[in-house]
Amino acid sequence: MVEGGSAEGLRAVVDRHIAPSDLLIADHLPQIPKVFVSDMDSTMIGQECIDELADFAGIKREIAAITERAMQGELDFAEALTERVRLLGGLSEAAIQQCLDERIVAMPGARALVATLKAHGCHTVLVTGGFHQFADPVAERLGFERVVGNRLAVGQGRLTGGLVGTIVDSSVKEAVLREEAALRGGNTLATGDGANDIPMLIAATYGVAYHAKPKARAAAHGAIDRGDLTSVLKLLGIAQGDWAEG
């Protein structure tokens, strides 16, 4: 918490003298939020699902390069997503479950973070530019109560190279956070790591960039550069004795 002065100035001082660090800059004593909205890939899980899925198609390097540029904010998200999904056309639908079983791992502290926030009356939402085929089981594993994401189109047991429905991009992520805030009132928390998360991080009362790309980190109110996801609980002032087991 900082009173007076510049948040940017404080961040610069911390970055100059204490790096890496976990910090949250606020003009009040942080409170337990009523709503928690989080990105999935490289935030709640340690992987980028589309990159791992591409590995089964033998094109991980090509797909991952596009993913990285999109996360850095160098490419339009919707265009980058559409192109990557197109390249996956023809891949067996069975590769999704195999990828889930073999590749997708929760970030350290993810279950404890979600469980603790829920135990303190917070509504939890997983919102992702990734796919329901991954996000739904991940949300079930971690305890999220709502999922918003894209959906891969499937036909005759194979990916068609297209998507079903409207693309979930940065504007949708922000809209979901604002919608939940309007329904439930109180403070909001958002976590994410890439450029696609920036509007959501800015809109939240506490926008925390988790081991994030530079643009996302610079836009957020706080950052976790050192610890795992339980660091969010510490930044909110929730004593470890009050954490729930994930």
PyMOL commands that set and color helices and strands:
alter all, ss='L'
color gray80, all
select helices_A, chain A and resi 7-17+49-56+60-71+77-87+94-102+110-119+132-142+170-184+195-203+214-219+230-235+240-242
alter helices_A, ss='H'
color red, helices_A
select strands_A, chain A and resi 22-24+35-38+123-131+146-150+152-155+158-163+188-192+206-210+222-224
alter strands_A, ss='S'
color yellow, strands_A
deselect
rebuild
show_as cartoon
